Amino acid sequence: MGKRFMSYPAHAKAISLLGLPLIGGHIGQVAIGVTDTVMLGWYGVDSLAAGTLGSSYFFLFFLAGAGFAWAVMPIVASANASDDVTSMRRAARMGVWLSAVFGIVALPAMLFSYPVLIATGQEPGIAADAALYLTVAGWGLFPALGVMVLKSYLAALERTQIVFWITIVGAIANGLSNYMLIFGNWGAPEMGIVGAALASVITQTVMLIGVIIYVQRVLPEHQIFVRAWKPDWDMMGRVFRLGVPIGLTSVSEVGLFTASAFMMGWLGAVPLAAHGIALNLASITFMVHLGLANVATIRSGNAYGRNDIEDMKRGARVVIVMSIAVALATIAAFLIWAEPLIAVFIQDNEPEREAIVQIGIVLLALAALFQLVDGAQAVALGLLRGVQDTLVPAALAAVAYWGVGIPASYALGFILNWEGVGVWLGLVLGLAFASVLLMGRFWLKSVPNLSKPT
């Protein structure tokens, strides 16, 4: 497959066709977390605060392990450009292997999280409930990471509609499981926060079964699970070398948000609950940018496999403009409809309802501030992964999130005593710094190097 010319409108159409199912799938995925937040909010503020803390902790490990799944996407996309089915299969298998090993290593941190949570200065009652949540939810690492690998594999093959539908099935399963297990409906015991954790494990297992059935029935010629027990050290090394920096990048970013959750926990259950609500709303809109970033990885990876740099640059410009347009629409929504959006998460008879809503309105205004830069850094990472440039971006992300974002959140929130506002302003600064560094890396370093004759 050689070089080709696509106009900017043609790129926009192709990105939309490929990206809309991915965006829908990501929104469906975050809907699982939003459902947990809404139902735990209905159950009680302390449960919501503990759920926010526990899920933040869980996703720190989940996204670290998901680096191997993200690594599968550019490898398969590049191999797909030359119809190299063998490399596609090998990458998917070793992605599953490495994800399973990571799950085994990370599980003890889930099962024995209470001392860690206490060491971060959390209230003992909330820390105990969050730790209880993690003893159950931690087992979901295995199916969740398996789903991520296979979804990345299918997305790289541009089979994005099935990724969307599997996620929707998972979201429905999660909603029904939460309703049954948190509140004790349909004859089930009332399990509260443990019910939310169990519902998450059930959901991830249902999704894994669904994606395995699809791959087996629709792509039998790929033979993903034939002799899956046999190690492939060469491809494992390739996925590992690409995936570890991606995982570290994700840890850097999620670590920024996890640290913000810990800091909000220092301020009490009400600010932490408001933080969880605002973050869930911001996460929904971020999924659009993440879907565009996945498309950027797939299409830049495909162009990279064809050595078609001009086509890659045209596509990159289009996806960046689309991300900016989404960010502007989100900013308007967060500023205009902040109160009704936040009120959805809290019962009318909740004693702390008004306090949570008022704090949440301010936090959502700050979330509007970081929409442009959050989208930009996500798309930049997607483009860089497509050209299999992950090591230096991981270092740049660590500098931005940990060297700028976290210290700024602490300084503004607790040294200047701006509390929640200061913590969130630190998020804005970290994300802004990351967007500048990563976009600069792609346009000033990666693309020029790819353009040089070999």
Phi and psi in degrees as a GROMACS rama.xvg file:
@    title "Ramachandran Plot"
@    xaxis  label "Phi"
@    yaxis  label "Psi"
@TYPE xy
-95.7679  -164.226  GLY-2
-75.0676  157.201  LYS-3
-146.508  161.508  ARG-4
-113.614  127.414  PHE-5
-126.221  132.348  MET-6
-70.9438  167.719  SER-7
-61.722  -43.8379  TYR-8
-60.7358  -37.547  PRO-9
-64.9629  -39.5129  ALA-10
-62.0363  -44.3581  HIS-11
-60.3298  -41.2415  ALA-12
-65.3578  -45.8665  LYS-13
-64.0914  -41.2  ALA-14
-64.0205  -40.4237  ILE-15
-65.3333  -45.3678  SER-16
-63.2484  -39.7262  LEU-17
-79.1845  -35.2602  LEU-18
-83.6274  -33.1075  GLY-19
-58.6569  -46.211  LEU-20
-62.8929  -36.2804  PRO-21
-65.7964  -43.1466  LEU-22
-61.585  -45.2519  ILE-23
-60.3431  -38.63  GLY-24
-65.9553  -41.1346  GLY-25
-66.1525  -39.7561  HIS-26
-64.9004  -39.0153  ILE-27
-61.8753  -37.6297  GLY-28
-65.4481  -45.0363  GLN-29
-71.878  -24.3888  VAL-30
-61.0675  -28.8021  ALA-31
-62.7163  -46.3442  ILE-32
-66.7667  -38.1157  GLY-33
-64.8478  -40.3697  VAL-34
-60.0683  -43.6997  THR-35
-57.8657  -45.6349  ASP-36
-64.2518  -45.7219  THR-37
-62.2268  -48.6803  VAL-38
-71.249  -35.6727  MET-39
-69.8083  -32.3519  LEU-40
-63.7658  -38.2275  GLY-41
-68.1494  -31.8135  TRP-42
-74.6068  -35.748  TYR-43
163.599  151.605  GLY-44
-64.9363  -40.5936  VAL-45
-63.9581  -39.2407  ASP-46
-65.2577  -39.7598  SER-47
-63.1372  -43.9003  LEU-48
-63.0591  -45.165  ALA-49
-65.7908  -38.6694  ALA-50
-64.3562  -39.9722  GLY-51
-61.1802  -44.372  THR-52
-66.0435  -47.3682  LEU-53
-64.712  -43.5259  GLY-54
-69.0388  -34.5867  SER-55
-61.8967  -42.2094  SER-56
-64.2418  -45.7599  TYR-57
-59.6208  -47.4361  PHE-58
-70.3769  -21.0552  PHE-59
-61.0077  -44.3852  LEU-60
-76.3607  -40.3632  PHE-61
-58.3809  -47.2683  PHE-62
-73.0529  -26.1635  LEU-63
-62.9963  -45.4848  ALA-64
-71.3353  -28.3434  GLY-65
-68.9405  -10.4344  ALA-66
-54.9672  -35.851  GLY-67
-69.2198  -34.6678  PHE-68
-67.6705  -43.9193  ALA-69
-62.6802  -33.3697  TRP-70
-65.8359  -32.0485  ALA-71
-62.7727  -35.1373  VAL-72
-61.1051  -54.8612  MET-73
-66.1102  -33.2049  PRO-74
-64.0603  -46.43  ILE-75
-68.5891  -39.4943  VAL-76
-62.2652  -42.0949  ALA-77
-67.2683  -41.9744  SER-78
-66.5584  -33.4827  ALA-79
-64.2883  -28.8502  ASN-80
-64.2336  -25.106  ALA-81
-115.798  15.5446  SER-82
55.5317  38.4943  ASP-83
-90.4709  82.4324  ASP-84
-64.2995  -33.9914  VAL-85
-61.8995  -45.861  THR-86
-65.7847  -36.2401  SER-87
-60.3724  -49.2722  MET-88
-61.9885  -45.4321  ARG-89
-61.4752  -41.6173  ARG-90
-64.2557  -43.8732  ALA-91
-63.7305  -44.7566  ALA-92
-60.2875  -48.2033  ARG-93
-71.9207  -25.6372  MET-94
-63.227  -41.5268  GLY-95
-65.8087  -44.4805  VAL-96
-55.6981  -53.2736  TRP-97
-65.5431  -34.9933  LEU-98
-65.3979  -40.4674  SER-99
-65.4431  -42.8558  ALA-100
-61.56  -43.5126  VAL-101
-60.8912  -41.6558  PHE-102
-58.2207  -41.9773  GLY-103
-62.7897  -42.5819  ILE-104
-68.3513  -37.3361  VAL-105
-84.1857  -20.6987  ALA-106
-56.0008  -43.1193  LEU-107
-57.1003  -32.2488  PRO-108
-67.3455  -24.839  ALA-109
-78.5229  -44.4057  MET-110
-73.1091  -25.0726  LEU-111
-125.549  51.5967  PHE-112
-86.242  -17.2995  SER-113
-56.573  -48.5393  TYR-114
-60.6372  -34.1619  PRO-115
-66.1559  -45.0083  VAL-116
-65.272  -39.9953  LEU-117
-65.0199  -39.2039  ILE-118
-63.74  -22.8617  ALA-119
-87.373  4.61623  THR-120
88.4499  21.0285  GLY-121
-78.9083  155.855  GLN-122
-63.0013  135.125  GLU-123
-55.165  -40.571  PRO-124
-65.303  -44.7466  GLY-125
-68.301  -39.6609  ILE-126
-62.3498  -39.9849  ALA-127
-64.6629  -42.8461  ALA-128
-67.4006  -40.2455  ASP-129
-63.6736  -40.1234  ALA-130
-65.7464  -38.5397  ALA-131
-62.1552  -42.9214  LEU-132
-57.0824  -43.6377  TYR-133
-72.9887  -27.8526  LEU-134
-63.2073  -25.9579  THR-135
-95.3622  -50.5265  VAL-136
-62.7354  -28.6713  ALA-137
-57.1925  -33.0564  GLY-138
-66.2532  -19.2651  TRP-139
-73.0306  -8.51032  GLY-140
-56.3071  -40.8931  LEU-141
-65.639  -55.7338  PHE-142
-65.2969  -34.9297  PRO-143
-63.1683  -43.7312  ALA-144
-70.911  -36.1063  LEU-145
-61.5338  -42.4609  GLY-146
-61.1725  -42.4435  VAL-147
-60.9043  -42.717  MET-148
-62.0368  -49.0752  VAL-149
-70.1774  -33.8076  LEU-150
-66.8198  -39.1453  LYS-151
-64.7778  -40.2527  SER-152
-60.2454  -48.4568  TYR-153
-67.4529  -38.965  LEU-154
-63.7644  -39.7421  ALA-155
-64.6455  -27.1516  ALA-156
-84.9804  5.87244  LEU-157
63.9013  27.5264  GLU-158
-97.3788  66.8735  ARG-159
-84.8969  -22.7491  THR-160
-65.4737  -39.683  GLN-161
-68.1762  -33.0317  ILE-162
-59.1577  -42.6451  VAL-163
-62.5435  -49.5414  PHE-164
-68.2871  -35.913  TRP-165
-63.8539  -39.7398  ILE-166
-67.1584  -38.3507  THR-167
-63.3212  -42.5952  ILE-168
-59.04  -41.8539  VAL-169
-62.8368  -41.5956  GLY-170
-63.973  -40.1789  ALA-171
-65.746  -44.495  ILE-172
-60.2902  -38.6396  ALA-173
-66.8445  -43.7244  ASN-174
-61.195  -45.4524  GLY-175
-65.9348  -42.6769  LEU-176
-64.4225  -41.7522  SER-177
-61.0538  -48.3791  ASN-178
-58.6661  -37.9239  TYR-179
-75.7246  -45.6602  MET-180
-91.1885  -32.0544  LEU-181
-69.73  -46.2435  ILE-182
-99.0017  -8.46779  PHE-183
77.7252  37.9552  GLY-184
-88.2361  164.11  ASN-185
56.2016  34.6672  TRP-186
84.5147  -1.67685  GLY-187
-81.6881  155.95  ALA-188
-71.1283  149.559  PRO-189
-77.4872  112.795  GLU-190
-113.22  -6.26903  MET-191
57.9407  -130.151  GLY-192
-65.6884  -30.1942  ILE-193
-65.8652  -36.1791  VAL-194
-62.3193  -38.7139  GLY-195
-63.7699  -40.3005  ALA-196
-65.7924  -44.9101  ALA-197
-63.6561  -38.5833  LEU-198
-61.0638  -37.8026  ALA-199
-65.154  -41.2445  SER-200
-64.625  -44.5193  VAL-201
-59.0784  -43.9082  ILE-202
-61.2358  -48.3254  THR-203
-64.575  -34.8528  GLN-204
-68.1116  -42.6469  THR-205
-60.1104  -43.6212  VAL-206
-64.5142  -40.3031  MET-207
-64.0232  -44.7643  LEU-208
-60.1609  -42.2284  ILE-209
-62.723  -44.9559  GLY-210
-72.1495  -33.1652  VAL-211
-65.2099  -44.7622  ILE-212
-59.4571  -43.1078  ILE-213
-62.6118  -49.1251  TYR-214
-60.8642  -41.6926  VAL-215
-65.6284  -39.6693  GLN-216
-85.0977  -36.1676  ARG-217
-95.5754  -29.2482  VAL-218
-123.399  51.1262  LEU-219
-63.2481  -28.3741  PRO-220
-68.0353  -18.6711  GLU-221
-77.4375  -22.5022  HIS-222
51.048  47.4881  GLN-223
-59.002  -39.1571  ILE-224
-101.67  6.76696  PHE-225
-78.57  124.817  VAL-226
53.1006  38.1341  ARG-227
-65.9014  -18.1025  ALA-228
-74.641  -14.8246  TRP-229
-84.3122  123.492  LYS-230
-70.8866  147.506  PRO-231
-125.234  88.578  ASP-232
-63.8966  -36.0559  TRP-233
-64.5913  -50.2211  ASP-234
-70.5921  -33.8724  MET-235
-59.6416  -42.5047  MET-236
-62.9898  -39.2339  GLY-237
-65.6702  -46.8941  ARG-238
-63.9295  -39.8466  VAL-239
-62.6936  -47.8305  PHE-240
-64.7113  -33.7505  ARG-241
-81.3994  -36.1253  LEU-242
-79.0573  -34.245  GLY-243
-61.452  -47.5592  VAL-244
-62.3451  -35.6098  PRO-245
-64.3103  -44.1702  ILE-246
-62.284  -41.0573  GLY-247
-65.1039  -36.7853  LEU-248
-62.2074  -45.4279  THR-249
-62.8645  -41.0358  SER-250
-62.2973  -39.6782  VAL-251
-60.7375  -46.0863  SER-252
-70.622  -49.0547  GLU-253
-67.1135  -32.325  VAL-254
-60.0179  -35.8196  GLY-255
-60.2708  -46.1633  LEU-256
-74.2397  -34.1028  PHE-257
-65.6373  -42.727  THR-258
-60.9598  -37.3634  ALA-259
-65.7896  -36.089  SER-260
-65.2671  -41.8199  ALA-261
-60.6645  -44.5316  PHE-262
-64.2748  -39.7306  MET-263
-66.3053  -30.8481  MET-264
-64.7012  -30.0376  GLY-265
-63.8507  -25.4428  TRP-266
-85.2516  -10.9951  LEU-267
119.768  171.978  GLY-268
-65.6496  -38.4705  ALA-269
-66.5647  -51.5116  VAL-270
-60.1824  -36.5066  PRO-271
-66.0133  -39.7683  LEU-272
-64.4777  -43.3445  ALA-273
-62.9874  -39.6481  ALA-274
-60.2214  -45.0101  HIS-275
-60.7042  -40.8032  GLY-276
-66.6091  -50.2743  ILE-277
-61.1904  -38.55  ALA-278
-68.9944  -36.8751  LEU-279
-63.692  -42.1587  ASN-280
-64.5759  -42.9056  LEU-281
-65.1551  -33.1149  ALA-282
-65.8127  -35.548  SER-283
-60.4693  -48.3172  ILE-284
-70.2491  -32.0367  THR-285
-63.9675  -27.8315  PHE-286
-62.0524  -28.4475  MET-287
-64.5031  -46.3036  VAL-288
-64.9242  -36.6887  HIS-289
-66.594  -39.6715  LEU-290
-61.483  -42.7461  GLY-291
-64.1531  -36.656  LEU-292
-64.4723  -39.7612  ALA-293
-62.437  -42.1773  ASN-294
-61.8498  -40.9797  VAL-295
-59.4756  -41.2077  ALA-296
-63.5839  -46.4491  THR-297
-64.7834  -48.5389  ILE-298
-75.8526  -36.8066  ARG-299
-70.5365  -34.2771  SER-300
-64.8014  -39.4585  GLY-301
-66.2502  -44.3711  ASN-302
-64.2373  -37.0421  ALA-303
-61.6576  -41.7147  TYR-304
-64.5576  -29.1642  GLY-305
-90.9759  -5.37304  ARG-306
57.6365  41.3587  ASN-307
-108.386  82.2233  ASP-308
-71.6648  -37.807  ILE-309
-63.7253  -41.2486  GLU-310
-63.7812  -37.9132  ASP-311
-61.8012  -43.5129  MET-312
-66.8254  -40.5512  LYS-313
-62.4842  -45.4058  ARG-314
-62.5017  -38.4091  GLY-315
-62.7392  -43.7368  ALA-316
-61.0187  -41.5159  ARG-317
-65.8894  -45.0994  VAL-318
-67.2726  -31.8428  VAL-319
-66.9498  -44.3144  ILE-320
-63.1791  -39.812  VAL-321
-63.8058  -39.1309  MET-322
-64.2876  -40.5068  SER-323
-62.975  -41.4904  ILE-324
-62.314  -42.7147  ALA-325
-63.3219  -42.2471  VAL-326
-61.0692  -42.3432  ALA-327
-64.3386  -40.4678  LEU-328
-64.9627  -39.0741  ALA-329
-66.3284  -42.1373  THR-330
-56.3319  -45.779  ILE-331
-61.536  -43.2987  ALA-332
-64.4901  -43.4805  ALA-333
-66.6523  -32.9546  PHE-334
-80.5588  -32.5927  LEU-335
-85.8084  -40.8628  ILE-336
-115.63  31.5093  TRP-337
-58.9601  -51.1722  ALA-338
-62.873  -50.0199  GLU-339
-63.8991  -31.8425  PRO-340
-65.0769  -43.2117  LEU-341
-71.4957  -37.0433  ILE-342
-63.1181  -23.6928  ALA-343
-57.9872  -30.9323  VAL-344
-84.5913  -8.75106  PHE-345
-124.533  134.906  ILE-346
-65.3174  146.954  GLN-347
-60.6312  -32.566  ASP-348
-92.8817  10.1444  ASN-349
-71.5133  123.235  GLU-350
-58.6239  -32.2276  PRO-351
-95.1421  12.2757  GLU-352
-55.0486  -50.2576  ARG-353
-64.3938  -40.2362  GLU-354
-64.6491  -42.3358  ALA-355
-64.7308  -43.3045  ILE-356
-62.3083  -43.9995  VAL-357
-65.3934  -42.5145  GLN-358
-65.4122  -41.779  ILE-359
-62.1478  -36.6761  GLY-360
-60.7061  -43.6434  ILE-361
-65.2899  -44.2606  VAL-362
-64.9816  -36.4611  LEU-363
-69.2271  -32.4364  LEU-364
-63.492  -38.0354  ALA-365
-71.0579  -34.5506  LEU-366
-61.5776  -36.1517  ALA-367
-60.9573  -34.0765  ALA-368
-62.2915  -38.1617  LEU-369
-94.4749  9.51813  PHE-370
-61.2088  -47.4552  GLN-371
-62.4271  -47.5736  LEU-372
-74.6317  -32.1512  VAL-373
-66.8785  -43.3051  ASP-374
-63.3275  -40.4607  GLY-375
-64.6207  -42.7242  ALA-376
-70.0146  -33.4386  GLN-377
-65.6872  -46.8659  ALA-378
-65.2925  -40.2628  VAL-379
-60.0171  -43.1895  ALA-380
-63.0213  -40.0116  LEU-381
-61.0864  -44.0704  GLY-382
-63.8194  -42.7905  LEU-383
-65.3403  -38.1586  LEU-384
-66.9869  -33.9831  ARG-385
-60.6115  -34.3352  GLY-386
-95.1427  13.3168  VAL-387
58.1442  39.1435  GLN-388
-107.283  99.7723  ASP-389
-125.69  -24.7384  THR-390
-71.2539  -53.8475  LEU-391
-64.6714  -43.2657  VAL-392
-56.3008  -34.0579  PRO-393
-62.6901  -41.8282  ALA-394
-66.9222  -41.5293  ALA-395
-62.7946  -41.6301  LEU-396
-64.2069  -41.7031  ALA-397
-60.8973  -41.2105  ALA-398
-62.4401  -44.7515  VAL-399
-67.8711  -48.2077  ALA-400
-78.47  -43.1894  TYR-401
-95.3729  -32.3006  TRP-402
-83.526  -25.9751  GLY-403
-114.805  -54.1618  VAL-404
-62.6155  -54.8775  GLY-405
-65.8875  -47.938  ILE-406
-59.6002  -38.1965  PRO-407
-65.7154  -40.636  ALA-408
-60.4441  -44.9085  SER-409
-66.3863  -45.972  TYR-410
-63.8953  -46.7978  ALA-411
-71.0682  -37.0767  LEU-412
-77.7191  -36.6751  GLY-413
-121.616  -30.0929  PHE-414
-80.1238  -47.1769  ILE-415
-82.5491  -9.04924  LEU-416
64.8518  35.3423  ASN-417
-86.6078  -2.00777  TRP-418
53.7132  -131.289  GLU-419
-58.4191  -37.9681  GLY-420
-61.3357  -43.4093  VAL-421
-65.2161  -40.6442  GLY-422
-59.1356  -44.9272  VAL-423
-73.4897  -31.8867  TRP-424
-63.3774  -33.6885  LEU-425
-62.8596  -38.3053  GLY-426
-58.8069  -45.2645  LEU-427
-59.1407  -45.8394  VAL-428
-64.518  -42.5191  LEU-429
-63.0904  -44.9527  GLY-430
-67.0071  -38.6061  LEU-431
-62.9535  -44.2074  ALA-432
-62.3084  -41.7916  PHE-433
-63.0183  -41.925  ALA-434
-63.0684  -40.0261  SER-435
-66.6109  -46.8144  VAL-436
-64.5114  -43.5819  LEU-437
-76.1667  -40.9186  LEU-438
-62.8845  -40.6514  MET-439
-60.9324  -40.4405  GLY-440
-59.8401  -45.4735  ARG-441
-66.627  -50.0134  PHE-442
-81.0168  -30.8738  TRP-443
-97.4313  -19.2685  LEU-444
-121.904  -56.6361  LYS-445
-65.7235  -51.658  SER-446
-64.1382  -47.5642  VAL-447
-57.7559  -38.2398  PRO-448
-66.7591  -39.0057  ASN-449
-67.7852  -29.1928  LEU-450
-76.573  -16.3168  SER-451
-70.158  143.638  LYS-452
-64.6655  143.184  PRO-453
